[in-house]
Amino acid sequence: MRNEKNSITKLMFNIISITLILITSHTYTYANDSNNDVSIKTVPIYPSSQDQQHLYDELKSTNKDQRLFFNNNRLNLSGLTLLSLLADLGIRDHPILTNDEIRSLDVTDKALTLALYHIASQSQGNQLKSAANKPADFKAALNNDTLSAYIDSAMPQFNAVIRLRQAINKYKRMKDIDWPPLTDTFNPQLGQGHAEVKILRHKLMTLDDLNTLPTSKHRLNIFDQSIIDGIKHFQRRNGFKLTGKLNGHTINVLNQSIDTRINKLQVNLWRWLSLPRTPPTKYIMVNIPAFDLTLIDKGEPVMEMKVIVGKPSNQTPVMITEVNSVTLNPTWTPTRNIINNDLLPLHNKNNTALKSLNFHLATGYGVNTVYKEIPANLQGMLKQYRLVQKSGNNNALGKVRFNIKNNNAIFLHDTPTKHLFNRHNRALSHGCIRLQKPNDLLASLLISSSNNNKPQTKHVRLPNSLPVFITYQTAWIDNLGKINFRNDLYKKDK
């Protein structure tokens, strides 16, 4: 009995622990057809003990009172599939049952059932709905004898998810490899021999950043060009500047344990649960920590560009939304925070600065908008007027704004400050996403950028909305099969 309790308790504890990472790591915004966005603030972690038993009894009854994951006291295909998923998500260490679990199959079957139900209720944003507690899909899979396929479909069917699970298992096979640290003072020069070069070479080869050995074993301790190239490869995968030098940051990340890397991959696998189970044919994927936007069509990237995202103090929110219209030559109405924190101090320092940037006071909307020059006593006038920047070369939104459904005044837009895309850290905005190549995205929507040369503001509604996933991925596998890691920009991985 004690072993039975330990078995189910450990499994439940792992589920709750990882769910807490998912819940506390970020807030998702889901844009729906009614344009009433919903943000996750709190999520029920798990049903009560009484509800757990009732749920399991209900599902087992649907399965003709047979265990769901065992046939003749052996794991069936569904059980094997589920154990693999649980191990990839970090709910359990291995896709193999312990002796305690084998001796207590009824308890184990219940624990596995509840674990699967919990994962399924997290997928596709269902954690927003109380209806997620109705296991209709689960029952249908049991009735149709398709439980194994149902388990596979619990994770969104994106190619990136498959690659991420493969990377987790690749790193798990490396867990027992010796991983001695490099010292902080280790900084060899080209051609120099050093005892730690052999340790560095071992790390780079294990992580697939170096694939050649010197022809002579006597050169294993020599800091040669191949190692410099390997360091650059490592730096590229981790989003660092490609110096080929062992600065403190590069050494710190090289010293990270394999377990740390596995945990990071698993946290990011959980994040995929909030995306649709079936990918749209065409969609935009923004990855905040990578400062990157990719347009995907039929599962393949067809466009990629740099982006600028929100500063840690003005974070770009994670959201599932869509582009439904485009504004050419937009005006810009700054938020109250931007006015108070940036524009008013600028005006108080130089009362002609806002005028030079084409700001005006405005009343009315659309064709009825009336503009007024910026007065010296700007703050007092803001009770009656809006502060608006007219369209033009200085406009903060540039020449085009892609309108996405959300309640946070977040847009994808052009920018007049193109030089900022040369920066390595591009967390520079107040939350909006600035695009390096907005005209390329316009062209993909079959909208001519020639309209940008006209002074008038023009709104273009798309015949079909384009899904947009603004995500927070600090680990992923690129199309070349390389495992990428990025800095936890907003400290959400912890």
Summary of the structure (lengths in Angstrom):
residues: 494
radius of gyration: 26.8
end to end distance: 35.0
largest distance: 84.2
contacts: 1433
relative contact order: 0.12
helix: 42%
strand: 19%
